[in-house]
Amino acid sequence: MPQTCAIGESLFLLRVSASPNVRVGQLLIVACTLLVLGLVLTAGGARGAYQAGVLRRIAEIPSLRDHPSPFAVVAGASAGAINGAALAARSSDFRDAGIDIARIWSELRVEKVFRSDVPSLLSTGVALARDFVLGGLVGHTVTTGFFDTSPLEEMLRCVSPHR
């Protein structure tokens, strides 16, 4: 029957078996495999907020207090990638990272994601018109979307510990 044991910061899965030549109480280690725990965070704006809440609750588990992230591998898409990057960037203190991610999502407002004011929308409209008319002639376009997402870029820059 497999058993787990912690050695330093690593968790190992041990497969043990008794041999006819081994006395009671002695075990022969047949194989020792490193158990790697990964986290996959899916896309979707609302899911990102749900993930933040779950990460906060996991970070509040007493046995994880003052420890690095229990996840050796973190992967995500879209909002999940933002959460995953924030978690991985601060993996040395999982509790603080989980609490900060939840705080960021609880304070999130539309104005912190994209600009929707009239001057910004007009500027984007002019750039899109330019791209439609001249994009093929010039060989490239300048717009990357319908909205100016520079507020999101700025927020992510502020969140990163490597400013």
N, CA and C of each residue as an Amber inpcrd file, in Angstrom:
protein
   489
   0.8470000  -1.1830000   0.0000000   0.0000000   0.0000000   0.0000000
   0.8920000   1.2460000   0.0000000   0.6560000   2.2210000  -0.9230000
   1.4840000   3.4150000  -0.9790000   1.3330000   4.2600000   0.2910000
   2.4280000   4.8550000   0.7210000   2.4500000   5.7530000   1.8670000
   3.0610000   7.0700000   1.4110000   2.7280000   8.1610000   2.0790000
   3.3580000   9.4350000   1.7570000   4.2410000   9.8600000   2.9160000
   5.2860000  10.5790000   2.5930000   6.1360000  11.1460000   3.6250000
   6.7160000  12.4510000   3.1070000   6.9230000  13.3770000   4.0140000
   7.5080000  14.6590000   3.6460000   8.9850000  14.6430000   4.0000000
   9.8040000  15.0470000   3.0540000  11.2400000  15.1680000   3.2840000
  11.6000000  16.5880000   2.9000000  11.8750000  17.4120000   3.8860000
  12.1470000  18.8210000   3.6060000  10.9060000  19.4740000   3.0500000
  11.0280000  20.0810000   1.8850000   9.9070000  20.7630000   1.2550000
   9.1800000  19.8650000   0.2620000   9.6440000  18.6270000   0.0660000
   9.0840000  17.7600000  -0.9560000   8.2120000  16.6770000  -0.3470000
   7.1870000  16.3190000  -1.0900000   6.3000000  15.2400000  -0.6900000
   6.5920000  14.0480000  -1.5910000   6.8380000  12.8930000  -0.9880000
   7.1600000  11.7060000  -1.7540000   6.0880000  10.6500000  -1.5630000
   5.8430000   9.8980000  -2.6030000   4.9520000   8.7500000  -2.5440000
   5.8410000   7.5100000  -2.4940000   5.7280000   6.7610000  -1.4290000
   6.5700000   5.5800000  -1.2540000   5.7460000   4.3200000  -1.4730000
   6.2700000   3.4270000  -2.2680000   5.6550000   2.1130000  -2.4290000
   6.4950000   1.1470000  -1.6130000   5.8580000   0.5070000  -0.7050000
   6.5960000  -0.3940000   0.1740000   6.0050000  -1.7910000   0.0710000
   6.8500000  -2.7610000   0.2970000   6.3640000  -4.1390000   0.3020000
   7.1750000  -4.9370000   1.3120000   6.5520000  -5.9280000   1.8330000
   7.2410000  -6.8080000   2.7820000   7.7530000  -8.0230000   2.0110000
   8.9360000  -8.4300000   2.3360000   9.5470000  -9.5920000   1.7070000
   9.5670000 -10.7080000   2.7530000   9.5700000 -11.9740000   2.3210000
   9.6440000 -13.0480000   3.3110000  10.8960000 -12.9560000   4.1720000
  11.9530000 -12.3110000   3.6610000  13.2080000 -12.2000000   4.3980000
  13.2550000 -10.9910000   5.3310000  12.2060000 -10.1450000   5.3140000
  12.1900000  -8.9460000   6.1360000  11.3840000  -9.2210000   7.3980000
  11.9840000  -8.8850000   8.5620000  11.3000000  -9.1090000   9.8360000
  10.1340000  -8.1410000   9.9940000   9.2280000  -8.4370000  10.8660000
   8.0820000  -7.5810000  11.1540000   8.5930000  -6.2170000  11.5970000
   7.9910000  -5.1560000  11.0780000   8.4060000  -3.8030000  11.4310000
   9.4160000  -3.2270000  10.4600000  10.0360000  -4.0570000   9.6300000
  10.9680000  -3.5610000   8.6330000  10.2550000  -3.5160000   7.2800000
  10.5580000  -2.5140000   6.5120000   9.9430000  -2.3730000   5.1980000
  11.0290000  -2.2130000   4.1490000  10.7780000  -2.7450000   3.0080000
  11.6830000  -2.6040000   1.8780000  11.0700000  -1.5910000   0.9210000
  11.8050000  -0.5050000   0.6350000  11.2910000   0.5030000  -0.2890000
  11.5360000   0.0080000  -1.7010000  10.4440000  -0.1920000  -2.4240000
  10.5270000  -0.6870000  -3.7930000  10.7140000   0.4730000  -4.7710000
   9.9710000   1.5450000  -4.5860000  10.0800000   2.6900000  -5.4910000
   9.7480000   3.9570000  -4.7270000  10.3950000   5.0220000  -5.0950000
  10.1390000   6.3230000  -4.4790000   9.8900000   7.3020000  -5.6160000
   8.6910000   7.8580000  -5.6850000   8.3080000   8.7370000  -6.7600000
   7.9500000  10.1060000  -6.2060000   8.4830000  11.1540000  -6.7980000
   8.1540000  12.5070000  -6.3890000   6.7220000  12.8130000  -6.8040000
   5.9250000  13.2700000  -5.8620000   4.5400000  13.6450000  -6.1330000
   4.5120000  15.1410000  -6.4290000   4.1520000  15.5160000  -7.6480000
   4.1150000  16.9100000  -8.0440000   2.6600000  17.3440000  -8.1030000
   2.3520000  18.4230000  -7.3950000   1.0020000  18.9500000  -7.3600000
   0.9380000  20.1530000  -8.2770000   0.0060000  20.1330000  -9.2170000
  -0.1360000  21.2310000 -10.1610000  -1.4880000  21.8950000 -10.0200000
  -1.6050000  23.0890000 -10.5850000  -2.8340000  23.8640000 -10.5330000
  -3.1280000  24.3810000 -11.9290000  -4.3350000  24.1150000 -12.4260000
  -4.7590000  24.6060000 -13.7330000  -5.9360000  25.5460000 -13.5110000
  -5.7940000  26.7820000 -13.9890000  -6.8140000  27.8090000 -13.8140000
  -7.4040000  28.1520000 -15.1790000  -8.7120000  27.9940000 -15.3220000
  -9.3640000  28.1630000 -16.6190000  -9.6610000  29.6270000 -16.9240000
 -10.0810000  29.8640000 -18.1480000 -10.3900000  31.2100000 -18.6260000
 -11.7970000  31.6190000 -18.2080000 -12.0420000  32.9160000 -18.2940000
 -13.3620000  33.4670000 -17.9970000 -13.2790000  34.4880000 -16.8900000
 -13.7890000  35.6830000 -17.1340000 -13.7010000  36.7610000 -16.1550000
 -14.2920000  36.4150000 -14.8090000 -15.5150000  35.8900000 -14.8010000
 -16.1510000  35.5300000 -13.5280000 -15.4070000  34.3750000 -12.8640000
 -14.9230000  33.4380000 -13.6570000 -14.1580000  32.3220000 -13.0930000
 -12.8980000  32.8200000 -12.3900000 -12.2900000  33.8590000 -12.9510000
 -11.1080000  34.4320000 -12.3160000 -11.4090000  34.9100000 -10.9070000
 -12.5700000  35.5180000 -10.7220000 -12.9710000  35.9820000  -9.3930000
 -13.2500000  34.7930000  -8.4750000 -13.9020000  33.7510000  -8.9920000
 -14.1640000  32.5500000  -8.1850000 -12.8400000  31.8990000  -7.7830000
 -11.9240000  31.8180000  -8.7420000 -10.6100000  31.2220000  -8.4580000
  -9.9070000  31.9840000  -7.3430000 -10.0010000  33.3090000  -7.3810000
  -9.3550000  34.1360000  -6.3620000  -9.9010000  33.8000000  -4.9760000
 -11.2160000  33.6060000  -4.8870000 -11.8130000  33.2330000  -3.6070000
 -11.3420000  31.8770000  -3.1230000 -11.2550000  30.9200000  -4.0390000
 -10.7930000  29.5760000  -3.6700000  -9.3180000  29.6150000  -3.2760000
  -8.5050000  30.3580000  -4.0190000  -7.0840000  30.4750000  -3.6780000
  -6.9090000  31.1020000  -2.2920000  -7.7440000  32.0780000  -1.9890000
  -7.6610000  32.6900000  -0.6590000  -7.9860000  31.6740000   0.4310000
  -9.0300000  30.8880000   0.2170000  -9.4040000  29.8840000   1.2230000
  -8.3090000  28.8260000   1.3770000  -7.7100000  28.4020000   0.2650000
  -6.6090000  27.4330000   0.3490000  -5.4360000  28.0620000   1.1010000
  -5.1640000  29.3350000   0.8250000  -4.0490000  30.0300000   1.4780000
  -4.2790000  30.1900000   2.9780000  -5.5160000  30.1430000   3.4160000
  -5.8350000  30.2930000   4.8350000  -5.7520000  28.9710000   5.6040000
  -5.4730000  27.8690000   4.9250000  -5.3250000  26.5760000   5.6080000
  -4.1310000  26.6810000   6.5520000  -4.3380000  26.4020000   7.8450000
  -3.2580000  26.6020000   8.8300000  -1.9440000  25.8970000   8.4910000
  -2.0050000  24.6920000   7.9430000  -0.7630000  23.9670000   7.6550000
   0.0330000  24.5870000   6.5010000  -0.5710000  25.4970000   5.7440000
   0.1400000  26.1640000   4.6470000   0.6820000  27.5320000   5.0550000
   0.3470000  27.9790000   6.2560000   0.7940000  29.2870000   6.7350000
   2.3190000  29.3330000   6.7750000   2.8780000  30.4250000   6.3180000
   4.3310000  30.6520000   6.3010000   5.0830000  29.6050000   5.4820000
   4.4580000  29.1170000   4.4200000   5.0850000  28.1530000   3.5210000
   4.9910000  28.6440000   2.0840000   5.8650000  28.1310000   1.2290000
   5.7500000  28.4780000  -0.1930000   4.5340000  27.7840000  -0.8040000
   4.2510000  28.1270000  -2.0300000   3.1050000  27.5520000  -2.7350000
   3.2140000  26.0320000  -2.7840000   2.1080000  25.3300000  -2.5350000
   2.1370000  23.8730000  -2.6310000   2.0960000  23.3830000  -4.0830000
   1.9400000  24.3030000  -5.0300000   1.8080000  23.9370000  -6.4370000
   3.1390000  24.1080000  -7.1660000   3.7060000  23.0060000  -7.6070000
   4.9770000  23.0470000  -8.3380000   4.7730000  23.5470000  -9.7610000
   3.5830000  23.3260000 -10.2920000   3.2620000  23.7360000 -11.6540000
   1.9630000  24.5300000 -11.6020000   1.9630000  25.7190000 -12.2310000
   0.7570000  26.5480000 -12.3000000   0.5510000  26.9060000 -13.7650000
  -0.6520000  26.6290000 -14.2760000  -0.9710000  26.9470000 -15.6660000
  -2.3390000  27.6050000 -15.7130000  -2.5320000  28.4810000 -16.6920000
  -3.8230000  29.1390000 -16.7970000  -4.0200000  29.7760000 -18.1420000
  -5.2770000  30.1160000 -18.4220000  -5.6320000  30.8040000 -19.6600000
  -6.4670000  32.0230000 -19.2990000  -6.1970000  33.1330000 -19.9720000
  -6.9390000  34.3740000 -19.7980000  -6.9390000  34.8170000 -18.3340000
  -8.1000000  34.9500000 -17.7100000  -8.1500000  35.3730000 -16.3020000
  -7.3960000  34.3760000 -15.4120000  -7.4600000  33.1030000 -15.7590000
  -6.7150000  32.0850000 -15.0100000  -5.2130000  32.2750000 -15.1330000
  -4.7640000  32.7630000 -16.2880000  -3.3350000  33.0360000 -16.4730000
  -2.8980000  34.2230000 -15.6200000  -3.7720000  35.2050000 -15.4800000
  -3.4540000  36.3530000 -14.6310000  -3.3230000  35.8830000 -13.1840000
  -4.2850000  35.1000000 -12.7140000  -4.2130000  34.5670000 -11.3490000
  -2.9930000  33.6720000 -11.1710000  -2.7540000  32.8160000 -12.1520000
  -1.6120000  31.8990000 -12.0740000  -0.2830000  32.6280000 -12.0520000
  -0.1620000  33.6690000 -12.8750000   1.0810000  34.4460000 -12.9130000
   1.3030000  35.1700000 -11.5840000   0.2340000  35.7300000 -11.0230000
   0.3540000  36.4200000  -9.7330000   0.7390000  35.4330000  -8.6360000
   0.1660000  34.2440000  -8.6860000   0.4840000  33.2170000  -7.6870000
   1.9180000  32.7210000  -7.8540000   2.3280000  32.4580000  -9.0770000
   3.6820000  31.9450000  -9.3270000   4.7440000  32.9970000  -9.0110000
   4.4460000  34.2580000  -9.3080000   5.4210000  35.3190000  -9.0540000
   5.6860000  35.5020000  -7.5610000   4.7180000  35.1230000  -6.7450000
   4.8630000  35.2770000  -5.2920000   4.7850000  33.9320000  -4.5940000
   5.2960000  32.9010000  -5.2320000   5.1720000  31.5390000  -4.7150000
   5.9050000  31.3040000  -3.3970000   6.8300000  32.1790000  -3.0310000
   7.5620000  31.9730000  -1.7810000   6.6830000  32.2130000  -0.5510000
   5.6080000  32.9760000  -0.7070000   4.6780000  33.2200000   0.4040000
   3.2590000  33.0160000  -0.1090000   2.8220000  31.7690000  -0.1140000
   1.5360000  31.3880000  -0.6970000   0.3720000  32.1020000  -0.0100000
   0.4320000  32.2360000   1.3020000  -0.6710000  32.8500000   2.0330000
  -0.8800000  34.2970000   1.5850000   0.1770000  35.0850000   1.5740000
   0.0580000  36.4840000   1.1550000  -0.3820000  36.6000000  -0.3010000
   0.1300000  35.7300000  -1.1540000  -0.2410000  35.7700000  -2.5720000
  -1.7360000  35.4940000  -2.7360000  -2.2500000  34.4760000  -2.0640000
  -3.6760000  34.1410000  -2.1560000  -4.5700000  35.2560000  -1.6560000
  -4.1780000  35.8690000  -0.5510000  -4.9650000  36.9690000   0.0120000
  -4.9250000  38.1850000  -0.9150000  -3.7600000  38.4950000  -1.4790000
  -3.6410000  39.6440000  -2.3840000  -4.4240000  39.4430000  -3.6760000
  -4.4050000  38.2420000  -4.2170000  -5.1630000  37.9630000  -5.4450000
  -6.6470000  38.1890000  -5.1860000  -7.1530000  37.7060000  -4.0640000
  -8.5680000  37.9020000  -3.7250000  -8.8780000  39.3880000  -3.5250000
  -7.9630000  40.1290000  -2.8970000  -8.1690000  41.5630000  -2.6850000
  -8.2450000  42.3090000  -4.0190000  -7.3480000  41.9650000  -4.9320000
  -7.3380000  42.6180000  -6.2470000  -8.6650000  42.4050000  -6.9620000
  -9.1720000  41.1730000  -6.9480000 -10.4390000  40.8890000  -7.6080000
 -11.6060000  41.5840000  -6.9080000 -11.5590000  41.6960000  -5.5910000
 -12.6630000  42.3520000  -4.8880000 -12.6800000  43.8520000  -5.1420000
 -11.5410000  44.4400000  -5.4950000 -11.4540000  45.8730000  -5.7790000
 -11.5540000  46.1820000  -7.2660000 -11.6990000  45.1780000  -8.1010000
 -11.6940000  45.3700000  -9.5520000 -12.9480000  46.1150000 -10.0210000
 -12.7370000  47.1040000 -10.8660000 -13.8100000  47.8860000 -11.4660000
 -13.5330000  47.9820000 -12.9600000 -14.5710000  48.2410000 -13.7270000
 -14.4380000  48.3410000 -15.1860000 -13.3410000  49.3310000 -15.5710000
 -13.2600000  50.4390000 -14.8520000 -12.2700000  51.4740000 -15.1750000
 -10.8420000  50.9660000 -15.0250000 -10.6530000  49.8840000 -14.2510000
  -9.3130000  49.3190000 -14.0720000  -8.9850000  48.2810000 -15.1350000
  -9.9360000  48.0190000 -16.0480000  -9.7220000  47.0170000 -17.0990000
  -9.5900000  47.6740000 -18.4740000 -10.5180000  48.5530000 -18.8110000
 -10.4400000  49.2350000 -20.1070000 -11.0680000  50.6160000 -20.0170000
 -10.6970000  51.4480000 -20.9970000 -11.2610000  52.7940000 -21.0710000
 -12.5140000  52.7510000 -21.9490000 -13.5730000  53.3790000 -21.4540000
 -14.8020000  53.4340000 -22.2420000 -15.3200000  54.8660000 -22.3750000
 -14.4450000  55.8410000 -22.1280000 -14.8380000  57.2440000 -22.2590000
 -14.8950000  57.6140000 -23.7450000 -15.6040000  58.6870000 -24.0540000
 -15.8130000  59.1050000 -25.4460000 -14.5000000  59.3710000 -26.1840000
 -13.5510000  60.1310000 -25.6200000 -12.2940000  60.3570000 -26.3640000
 -11.5490000  59.0600000 -26.6960000 -11.5380000  58.1310000 -25.7510000
 -10.8420000  56.8620000 -25.9930000 -11.5400000  56.0570000 -27.0870000
 -12.8820000  56.0030000 -27.0480000 -13.6280000  55.2650000 -28.0760000
 -13.4820000  55.9200000 -29.4480000 -13.4610000  57.2510000 -29.4950000
 -13.2450000  57.9520000 -30.7690000 -11.8570000  57.6610000 -31.3250000
 -10.8570000  57.6830000 -30.4530000  -9.4930000  57.3920000 -30.8780000
  -9.3880000  55.9750000 -31.4530000 -10.0190000  55.0260000 -30.7880000
 -10.0100000  53.6410000 -31.2810000 -10.7620000  53.5440000 -32.5970000
 -11.8870000  54.2540000 -32.7160000 -12.6640000  54.2480000 -33.9650000
 -11.8650000  54.7840000 -35.1350000 -11.1360000  55.8690000 -34.9070000
 -10.2900000  56.4510000 -35.9620000  -9.1810000  55.4690000 -36.3430000
  -8.5650000  54.8540000 -35.3610000  -7.4890000  53.8860000 -35.6440000
  -8.0290000  52.6840000 -36.4200000  -9.2230000  52.2070000 -36.0390000
  -9.8270000  51.0830000 -36.7780000 -10.1400000  51.4760000 -38.2170000
 -10.6840000  52.6740000 -38.4210000 -10.9760000  53.1490000 -39.7710000
  -9.6880000  53.2310000 -40.5890000  -8.6280000  53.7420000 -39.9910000
  -7.3300000  53.7990000 -40.6600000  -6.8640000  52.4130000 -41.0580000
  -7.0030000  51.4560000 -40.1480000  -6.5660000  50.0910000 -40.4480000
  -7.3900000  49.4570000 -41.5650000  -8.7000000  49.7000000 -41.5510000
  -9.5510000  49.1310000 -42.6030000  -9.2100000  49.7190000 -43.9690000
  -8.9360000  51.0060000 -44.0030000  -8.6650000  51.6820000 -45.2690000
  -7.2240000  51.4920000 -45.7290000  -6.2710000  51.6430000 -44.8280000
  -4.8650000  51.6470000 -45.2250000  -4.0540000  50.4370000 -44.7720000
  -4.6340000  49.5900000 -43.9350000  -3.8760000  48.4700000 -43.3700000
  -3.2100000  47.5970000 -44.4210000  -3.9180000  47.2710000 -45.4730000
  -3.3520000  46.4450000 -46.5290000  -2.2750000  47.1600000 -47.3290000
  -2.4320000  48.4490000 -47.5050000  -1.4540000  49.2260000 -48.2660000
  -0.1730000  49.4540000 -47.4710000  -0.3310000  49.7160000 -46.1780000
   0.8240000  49.9910000 -45.3230000   1.5240000  48.6880000 -44.9360000
   0.7660000  47.6090000 -44.8610000   1.3510000  46.3090000 -44.5260000
   1.1880000  45.8920000 -43.0770000   0.6300000  46.7700000 -42.2570000
   0.3970000  46.4140000 -40.8560000  -0.7410000  47.2730000 -40.2900000
  -1.2590000  46.8440000 -39.1640000  -2.3140000  47.6000000 -38.4930000
  -1.7920000  48.0940000 -37.1440000  -2.4960000  49.0760000 -36.5720000
  -2.0660000  49.6360000 -35.2860000  -3.0070000  49.2530000 -34.1470000
  -4.2180000  48.8440000 -34.4520000  -5.1710000  48.5040000 -33.3920000
  -5.0730000  47.0320000 -33.0250000  -5.3220000  46.7630000 -31.7690000
  -5.3060000  45.3740000 -31.2900000  -6.6480000  44.9700000 -30.7010000
  -7.6000000  45.8900000 -30.6620000  -8.9210000  45.5810000 -30.1230000
  -9.8220000  46.7950000 -30.1670000 -11.0560000  46.6080000 -29.7110000
 -12.0290000  47.6920000 -29.7280000 -11.8540000  48.6540000 -28.5570000
 -11.2610000  48.1830000 -27.4720000 -11.0990000  49.0220000 -26.2870000
  -9.6270000  49.2170000 -25.9650000  -9.3370000  50.3160000 -25.3220000
  -7.9980000  50.6150000 -24.8230000  -7.8490000  49.9130000 -23.4770000
  -7.0140000  48.8820000 -23.4290000  -6.8440000  48.0940000 -22.2010000
  -5.6170000  48.5090000 -21.4040000  -5.1380000  49.7220000 -21.6280000
  -3.9680000  50.1850000 -20.8760000  -4.2160000  50.2260000 -19.3590000
  -5.4390000  50.4690000 -18.8620000  -5.6290000  50.4040000 -17.4050000
  -5.3470000  49.0000000 -16.8450000  -5.7210000  47.9640000 -17.5690000
  -5.4380000  46.5930000 -17.1270000  -3.9300000  46.3520000 -17.1050000
  -3.2480000  46.8100000 -18.1260000  -1.7900000  46.6700000 -18.1850000
  -1.1330000  47.3600000 -16.9910000  -1.6060000  48.5480000 -16.6650000
  -1.0580000  49.2940000 -15.5260000  -1.3420000  48.5800000 -14.2090000
  -2.5610000  48.0480000 -14.0630000  -2.9060000  47.3170000 -12.8410000
  -2.0270000  46.0840000 -12.6830000  -1.8010000  45.3490000 -13.7550000
  -0.9570000  44.1580000 -13.6940000   0.4840000  44.5170000 -13.3680000
   0.9390000  45.6370000 -13.8680000   2.2890000  46.0970000 -13.5450000
   2.4120000  46.4040000 -12.0570000   1.3950000  46.9950000 -11.4750000
   1.4010000  47.3270000 -10.0420000   1.3150000  46.0690000  -9.1740000
   0.6440000  45.0470000  -9.6760000   0.4660000  43.8060000  -8.9120000
   1.7510000  42.9770000  -8.8830000   2.5400000  43.0600000  -9.9330000
   3.7420000  42.2480000 -10.0370000   4.7730000  42.6610000  -8.9900000
   5.4000000  41.6790000  -8.3260000   6.4310000  42.0150000  -7.3490000
   7.7320000  42.4780000  -8.0070000   7.8480000  42.3060000  -9.3220000
   9.0720000  42.6450000 -10.0540000   8.8760000  43.9300000 -10.8420000
   8.4910000  45.0000000 -10.1670000   8.1950000  46.2670000 -10.8500000
   9.4290000  46.9410000 -11.3460000
